[in-house]
Amino acid sequence: MARPHIEFVQTQNVEWHDQPDGTRIKLLNCDPQDGEETYLIRYPAGFDRADLGLEDRAEEYFVLDGAITIGGLERGYHAYGFTPRGESAGPRASAAGATLIVFRYGRSDPNSVTGVSEAMAVDALNAPWDMRASDAQIAHLRLTRKVLRLGPNDSSRTFLLLGLPHGMPAQAEMPAEIHDHFEEMFMLQGEMWTPEGLIRPGAYFYRPPEIVHGPHVSVGGFFQIMRAGANYVRTTWTDPMPLPIGQAYAPKVPQGTPPGWTRAYEAPAPY
Ligand SMILES: [Fe+2]
């Protein structure tokens, strides 16, 4: 069973669920068979937990706020880490609390198991930006990246993606994209117009392979964490389509999605 297409929800509309260990999670997308899933997790202040032993699925995390000690390493704002399946992440504790986005890989995924993948800890704040130009078709977004992890055997890429404000093409139409791999995104800052509406901070999507998506433009600029199912994005371009500026919210969600997840979201007033 594959993970379902969800594009997109504002995670402010998703309810926290209390866990027995005192954490709270928002499960955003999952494959119940293989255990691949993505969730937000909030560790309360004073959290302290012993090592749980070997991971049954690789865990990849990115700290959104607060600070947490994992395996003896203090992880703060925008710290990134990866623990392969079959290794232990160690005990974790948080004095002041922390919120993380977590990506769990599948139990049978051959590329995220110990011996094939290595444990990693990256302080994204100090990682270099890759400012090389991207595909000419999306040059208007003026994209810059920080690559956090490249999965072995061309299996995945996890990266931060930044687009400058005023990211609009000169023409009124542009092609949409198709990839032969998945894409997944959580919006950290900014905004982006899509055919599904205006993505704002806290937005999330998981897009399986072969889904036509875009075009995308960003008046205000954006900063997001993304995953893709390949080391480098492979794109087929469609015929030109109208730009989605002003598009009403029109999410694509799997059957059974709670109706509240797609209610209108009102961003806080900026001033
Ligand atoms: Fe794409």
Boltz pocket constraint, residues with backbone or C-beta under 6 A from the ligand:
constraints:
  - pocket:
      binder: B
      contacts: [[A, 177], [A, 179], [A, 183], [A, 213]]
      max_distance: 6.0
